[in-house]
Amino acid sequence: MKKFLLTSAAASLVAGSAFAGGHGDEVKVGLMLGFSGPAESYAPPMAGGARAAVAEIAESGLFLGGKKLTLVEGDSTCADAAIATSVAERFVTSDGVSGIIGALCSGATTAALQNVAVPNGMVMISPSATSPALSTIEDNGLFFRATPSDARQGAVMAELLLSEGVESVAVTYTNNDYGKGLADAFEANFTAGGGEVTINASHEDGKGDYSAEVGALASAGGDRLVVVGYADQGGKGIIQGALDTGAFDLFHLPDAMVGFATEANFGSDLDGSMGQVPGTDAPGGDLFVPIGEANGFDATAPFSPESYDAAAILLLAMQAAGSNDPAVYKDKMFDVANAPGEQIFPGELAKALQILADGGEIDLVGASAVELIEPGEASGSYRVIKTVNGKQETVGYR
């Protein structure tokens, strides 16, 4: 497994200097994302979303009676379980965090959860880890995610392709928890709907040449090539190889292939190709855009809205519990994310803190219209994209 340097393990954002009177205990939360590795282009806007929520809460002066709030950050790489574990260990043992936002990728999330969070009774909430295996992992009620499982994405992807009249596809997936989980979920749903998967084969990230993989996919054939990969590594290489050889000219791209990197790399070469990424047309998405503009990140980027909501759920659960003890506030995560209660949109987190401090109830609609279902993940809707004149345009929601 290729290793990446821990480039931002010591990075931190300190917010909350505006709390009342400048006194009170400090509460730290950790943010671990793949700032390097196969999904690194997703991390900056995701970090922007989480930082914005933390800063909004900290600057209100209302968090847990005026406690100082500090965000510490680490690079989990998405590709190295040992590094993800190390970052989580630092958060817990050295930084003394009260909760962890992350990780970005499913493998890193699983490693940090099993090796650190569960043994130490630490709450984790991921904005983007989607592996179906995380729905059944032994977590002692400590793990949550603000994004739906790929069991749902697999069904949505199959429905979308079948509705487009696609009868057969070849599938390639990155050889990890995320890739295999989504590829298997998709195949089960697509074949149940009458479609044919001609091949369902893994690929490794970090290779310089994908000609063998592309050759096998081309031999199997299909109306489209489904690329369950990462936009910054293997998925990019597979698409480039397929285009160079003429093996495929239409692709279907799930969440980790949607975004600026793919658009910039291929432009109009992907015209007609489709895909999906978690997203909603609820009002919170539009309200989140100016927050991104004010803080220098793209609030429409994949998983940026979910990152804002993940951070908000974690901190609002602490406020609802009146405690930053994970054993106490974990039982409030569902309460603040779901009805009943006053609906809370982006930019209204101070209002939410006050309602909770007064003993009221809230329903965080947030930037992604988040709604938690058992076992602690978002029910989820998806934004359907299609590449037109080199741009990934939103063409619907499912």
C-alpha positions, 0 to 999 in steps of 0.5 A, a space after each residue: 500500500 502506497 504511503 503518503 506523508 502526514 502533511 498537516 497533522 499539526 495544523 490547527 484552527 483556533 476559533 472562539 476568542 469571542 466567547 463571553 468574558 474570555 474564560 471557561 474550559 477549552 473543548 477540542 474537536 478533531 478534523 481528519 481528512 485525506 489532504 493527500 492521497 487519492 481523494 485529495 482534491 475533495 479535502 479543501 472544500 470539505 475542510 472549509 465546510 467543517 471549519 465554517 461550522 466550528 467557527 460559527 459556533 465558537 464565535 457565538 459565545 454560546 457553546 456550553 456556557 462560553 467554553 473555548 472551542 478549538 479545531 485540530 486537524 490531521 491528514 489521514 491520507 485515504 490510503 494508509 490505515 496506519 496513518 489514519 490510526 496515528 492521527 486519531 491516536 494523536 487526537 485522543 491521547 495528545 490533543 484531548 479531543 472530545 469528538 472527531 469529524 472524519 475521516 474522508 475515505 471509508 478505509 481510513 474511517 474504519 481504521 480510526 474507528 476500530 483502532 482508536 475511537 471505539 476502544 477510547 469511547 470517542 464519537 466519530 462522524 464522517 461527512 463522506 465515508 460511504 462503505 456499506 460495511 460501516 452500517 454494521 460495524 461494531 461501534 458501541 453507538 459511537 459512529 455516525 455519518 452525514 452521508 448515505 451508505 453506498 447500499 443506497 448509492 448503488 441502488 440509485 446508480 442502477 436506477 439511473 442507468 436503467 432509466 437511461 436505457 443502458 442495458 449493459 455495463 463494465 465496472 471497474 472499482 478501486 480495490 478498497 472498502 469503498 470501491 468494492 462495497 459500491 461496485 457490489 451494491 450496484 451490480 446487485 441492483 443493476 442485474 436485479 433490474 434486468 441489466 448486465 454487468 459484463 465484468 466487475 474488476 478491481 484496480 489499484 491506485 497509484 499506477 502509472 499504466 492501466 493498459 491491462 485493466 482497460 484491455 480487460 474492460 474493453 474485451 468484456 464490453 458494455 454500453 458504458 464503463 462505470 468507474 468506481 474510483 478516485 478522481 485523483 488517481 486510479 479512476 483518472 488513469 482508467 478513464 484516460 486509458 479508455 479514451 486513448 484506446 477508444 475502448 469506451 467513450 461514455 462513462 458513469 461516475 459515482 461520488 468520488 469521481 464527480 467534481 472539479 478534478 474530473 472536469 478539469 482533467 477531461 473536459 468535453 471528452 466526457 460529454 454525455 457521461 453521467 453520474 451522481 453525488 450526494 446532494 439536495 435541492 433543499 433551501 439549505 444548499 443555496 444558503 450555504 453558498 455565501 458562507 463558502 464565498 465568505 470563507 474562501 471555499 466552494 460550498 457546492 463541491 462534493 461533501 462540503 455541505 455534509 462536512 458543515 452538517 457533520 461538524 454542526 451535529 457533533 457540536 450541537 449534540 454537545 450543547 443539547 447534552 450540556 456536556 462534551 463527554 462522548 458517553 453523554 452527548 452521543 445519545 443526542 446526535 439523532 435528537 439535534 439532526 432530526 425532527 421534532 424541533 425548530 428547523 436550523 439552516 446554515 448560518 443559524 447555528 448560534 440560534 440553535 445553541 440558544 434554543 438548546 440552552 433554553 431547553 428547546 428542541 431543534 431539527 438541523 436541516 443544514 446545508 445537505 437536508 441531513 436526516 439521520 436514520 439507524 444505525 446513524 447515517 444520513 437517509 440521503 438524496 443524490 444530485 444527478 450530473 451530466 457532462 455538457 460542453 465539458 462541464 458537469 451540470 446538475 440535471 436532477 435529483 434522486 
